[in-house]
């Protein structure tokens, strides 16, 4: 395919009829689209909450029989907390979080080589960094979704879209119809695979989108059961102290930090040296259940952790079913949408987790996409296509910047090659603190808000990057103001007419 070839115009999409419906197309009010969200992860759940507030009908389709969120550590700051505050969840999030305190980077002999105080700019930025267990946040979002909105055991096998709508067919034989299909189903998105297959058959897929994701690391993650603060004294702190340990003479690095309820979140990362090593690991670990973790655990169980004891102690305090092992992959896809189908989160951009930006970017995607769908002028294919392109245009530059930053921080915190060790030494020891703080302030200036909800007071004193406003919301607010003005004037006139005039 010629990478410079122009994309097929939207009016040349497949117009073949959608067949074999097992669910009738939903009734339309002609204004709000019916949105099908595939994936009940963080981005899919937040999008559903936002669409509900926008009055846009939607359903979530999740391939699993129930939702079991993976991962342990998660951190959010001003980049998304403003939107969380807008929808009324900030206080509930704070209740399951600790504000971030010092972050220490050290070698396995516990010698600290760099320290960052994550909250020394909180008053300027307007929000603390909040650290918490990812499953807790997932449960918080899930609790806001009506049960009837989520369909479980719905693995999407195929999809088709035309000028009339979009249809998905699930593994159980059922089909569902809507106006828009959102792929929020993760790094190995079935929606993306189906969309890309269709585009590839039409010679419309960029060559870069057909390549595999890079797989540079293997991670084991978990969160312990409640522990005894007398045995782990740092659990007594009401701030979250993160420690990043870099092994010497080994491919491993590991992280721990304290959480509410006297729990410790931990992550163990092993660098994969080559494609051949990745294929070997993949072949030996075709099954990723708890029983397949033993070899990995045997290699790391005696490593010391700053909070006291060893990784083996933390692993033993973590239920086996709650330990997850994943390849840490990365890829920034070029194609985020086509026609009535759009991708968000890891389905569009998979980042390494070192900078804590993967989940943040996924949540920001949900905010911006909801804004664009709220401003739809009509439900025809061209309008939906344009809204999806607008979403990418607003997001791509920032996501690309965070993608590069995540890759760099992965090198600093987990890299074990000679060049990576040199880069780590230079950045941790030679880059001035003033420059690091400047980068934090710059990053905090980008904070997408929900444009169809009432704005919140500005937090902090840094200048925020401008955001595209909602034309529909501004029109509706103007109408409300005019209606209120007319109502006030009518009441005033009625009051004057009803006041009796006293004769002198």
Secondary structure, 3 states (H helix, E strand, C coil): CCCCCCCCCHHHCCCCCCCCCCCCCCCCCCCCCCEEEECCCHHHHHHHHHHHHHCCCEEEECCCCCCCCCCCEEEECHHHHHHHHHCCCHHHHHHCCEEEEEEEEEECCCCEEEEEECCCCHHHHCCCCEEEEHHHHHHHHHCCCCHHHEECCCCEEEEEECCCCEEEEECCCCEEEECEEEECCCCCCHHHHHHHHHHHHCCCCCHHHHCCCEEEEEEEEEECCCCCCCCCHHHHCCEEEEEEEECCCCCEEEEEEEEHHHEEEEEEEEECCCHHHHHHHHHHCCCCCHHHHHHHHHHHCCCECCCCCEHHHHHHCCCHHHCEEEEEEEEECCCCEECCEEECHHHCEECCHHHCCHHHHHHHHHHHHHHHHHCCCCCCHHHHHHHHHHHHHHHHHHHHHHHHHHHHHHHHHHCCCHHHHHHHHHHHHHCCHHHHHHHHHHHHCCCCCCCCCCCCCCCCCCCCCCCCCCHHHHHHHHHHHHHHHHHHHHHHHHHHHHCCCCCC
